[in-house]
Amino acid sequence: MEQEEILRLHQGATVVDAHCDTLSLMRREGSPVKEETGVQVTPGRLRQGGVDLQFFAVFVAPEHYGSYLRRALDQVDAFYAFLARYAAGLAPVYDRVTLAGALATGKVGAVLSLEGGHALEGSIGVLRVLYRTGVRSLTLTWNGRNELADGVMESETGGRLTTFGREVVREMERLGMVIDVAHLAPAGFWDVLDLSSAPV
C-alpha cells in the first residue's frame, strides 16, 4: 500500500500497533538502534506507516531461568535510552493525559509493555515495581506455562488462570494496566474475560 493511501485511510483515526520487538532485539545485538537497521522501528518509519501509538515489548525468553527480572529491567533501560535518542519524535505514554499530549504535539506515543508474566517471578510486588518504571501492559503468558496460566502451546492441560494469575489480573485492573491475552490458552482467556470489568 502506498504511503498516500495509508495516510488517507488514517484520517481521523488513532492507529495503534500493539507490539514490536525493538527492545529485546536491541539488547540481543548489544548496541543502540540504528536508523538504517531493518528490524527496528524508528519515529520516521512509524510516521511513514501512519502509526500514532506504538507498544514496545519487553521480552525475556523463558529459557533464561533465574534472570528474568534483570533481563527485563535491562530492556526497560533500553526503552528510556531509545526515547532519549528520539525525543523529537517519540513521547512516553503512561495514561490518557500523556497520550493526548503526544498526539497533540505530533509525536508517536510509546507504551512500555511486558510480554510474559514469567518475568514477574511469582511476585505481585514486582508487578507494582514494573508499573512504577512505566510498564502499562502485560501479556500474561508466552507460549508455555508460567505462574499465571498456561500459554497456547499448553492448551490441552485445561489452561486456566492460577490463583496468582487471578491476583495479577485484579491488580492490573486496579492499576489501570492493559491486560494482554495474546499467547494465552483459550480457557485462561475466558477466565480473564470473566474476571475483568475493563476491556482487554
C-alpha positions in Angstrom: 0.0 0.0 0.0 1.4 3.4 -0.9 2.1 6.0 1.8 -0.6 8.4 0.5 -3.2 5.6 0.7 -2.1 4.7 4.3 -2.4 8.4 5.3 -5.8 8.8 3.6 -7.2 5.7 5.5 -5.6 7.1 8.7 -7.6 10.4 8.5 -9.4 10.9 11.8 -8.4 7.6 13.4 -5.8 6.8 16.0 -3.6 3.9 14.7 -2.1 1.7 17.4 0.5 -1.0 16.8 0.3 -3.2 19.9 3.6 -5.0 19.6 7.2 -4.6 18.4 10.4 -6.4 19.5 12.7 -3.5 19.2 13.8 -3.6 22.9 14.7 -7.3 23.0 16.5 -7.1 19.6 18.5 -4.1 20.8 19.6 -6.0 23.9 20.4 -9.1 21.9 22.5 -7.1 19.4 24.2 -5.3 22.3 24.2 -2.0 20.6 21.9 1.1 20.2 19.3 1.0 17.5 20.5 2.4 14.1 18.1 4.3 11.8 19.1 2.1 8.9 18.6 -1.2 10.8 15.8 -3.0 9.0 14.5 -5.0 12.0 13.9 -1.9 14.3 11.2 0.8 14.4 12.0 4.5 14.4 9.8 7.5 14.7 10.3 8.2 11.0 9.2 4.7 10.0 6.2 4.8 12.4 5.1 8.1 10.9 5.5 6.8 7.4 3.2 3.9 8.4 0.7 6.2 10.0 1.2 4.8 13.5 0.2 7.1 16.4 0.8 4.8 19.3 3.4 2.0 19.5 3.7 -0.6 22.2 7.3 -1.6 22.9 7.5 -5.2 24.3 9.9 -6.2 27.0 10.5 -9.9 26.2 12.8 -12.4 28.1 12.8 -15.8 26.6 11.7 -18.4 29.1 14.9 -20.4 28.8 16.7 -17.6 30.7 15.5 -19.0 34.0 16.8 -17.2 37.1 17.5 -13.9 35.3 14.1 -12.9 34.0 13.7 -9.7 36.0 17.3 -8.5 35.4 16.9 -9.0 31.7 13.5 -7.3 31.7 14.9 -4.3 33.6 17.8 -4.1 31.0 15.1 -3.7 28.4 13.2 -1.1 30.4 16.5 0.8 30.5 16.8 0.4 26.7 13.3 1.8 26.3 14.3 5.0 28.1 17.5 5.3 26.2 15.5 4.8 22.9 13.1 7.6 24.0 16.0 9.9 24.8 17.6 9.3 21.4 14.4 10.0 19.6 12.9 12.6 21.9 11.9 14.8 19.0 9.6 12.1 17.6 8.6 9.8 20.5 6.8 10.5 23.8 6.3 8.1 26.6 2.6 7.3 27.3 1.5 6.3 30.8 -2.2 7.3 30.7 -4.8 9.2 28.7 -3.2 12.6 29.6 0.2 11.7 28.2 -1.4 10.0 25.2 -3.3 13.2 24.4 -0.1 15.2 24.9 1.9 13.0 22.5 -0.8 13.2 19.8 -1.2 17.0 20.2 2.5 17.6 19.6 2.6 15.3 16.6 4.8 12.7 18.3 4.4 9.0 18.2 3.3 7.7 21.7 5.4 4.9 23.2 3.9 2.4 25.6 6.1 0.1 27.6 4.7 -3.4 27.8 5.9 -6.7 29.3 5.5 -9.9 27.2 5.2 -12.9 29.5 4.2 -12.9 33.2 7.2 -15.3 34.0 9.3 -12.1 34.3 7.3 -11.3 37.5 9.0 -14.3 39.1 5.8 -15.1 41.1 5.7 -11.7 42.8 2.8 -9.2 42.8 5.3 -6.7 44.2 7.4 -7.0 41.1 4.3 -6.1 39.0 3.8 -2.9 41.1 7.5 -2.0 40.8 7.4 -2.5 37.0 4.3 -0.3 36.9 6.4 2.4 38.6 9.0 2.1 35.9 6.4 2.8 33.3 5.1 -0.6 32.2 1.5 -0.2 31.3 0.6 -3.6 29.7 1.4 -7.2 30.5 1.0 -10.3 28.3 0.0 -12.9 30.9 1.8 -15.8 29.2 4.0 -16.5 26.3 3.5 -19.9 24.6 4.2 -22.1 27.6 3.1 -22.4 31.2 4.1 -19.9 33.9 2.9 -19.0 37.4 -0.1 -17.1 36.0 -1.6 -19.5 33.5 -0.9 -21.8 30.5 0.1 -20.5 27.2 -1.4 -21.5 23.9 1.1 -24.4 23.5 -0.2 -25.9 26.7 -3.9 -25.6 26.0 -4.5 -29.4 26.3 -3.9 -29.2 30.0 -7.0 -27.1 30.6 -5.1 -23.9 30.6 -6.9 -21.8 33.2 -5.6 -18.9 35.3 -3.8 -19.9 38.5 -4.6 -18.3 41.9 -1.6 -16.0 41.3 -2.8 -15.3 37.8 -6.1 -14.1 39.1 -4.3 -11.9 41.7 -2.3 -10.3 38.8 -5.4 -9.6 36.7 -7.1 -8.0 39.6 -4.0 -5.9 40.4 -3.5 -4.9 36.8 -7.1 -3.7 36.6 -6.7 -1.7 39.9 -3.5 -0.1 38.5 -5.2 0.6 35.1 -2.9 -1.6 33.1 -3.8 -3.2 29.7 -4.3 -6.9 30.1 -2.9 -8.6 27.0 -4.3 -12.1 26.4 -2.2 -12.9 23.3 -0.5 -16.3 23.7 -2.9 -17.3 26.4 -4.6 -20.7 26.3 -8.3 -20.5 25.5 -9.5 -21.4 29.0 -7.3 -18.7 30.5 -8.6 -16.2 28.0 -12.2 -16.8 29.1 -11.1 -16.7 32.8 -9.7 -13.2 32.1 -12.9 -12.0 30.5 -15.0 -13.4 33.4 -12.7 -11.7 35.9 -12.0 -8.3 34.3 -14.5 -5.5 34.1 -12.3 -3.4 31.8 -11.6 -4.1 28.1 -8.6 -6.4 27.5 
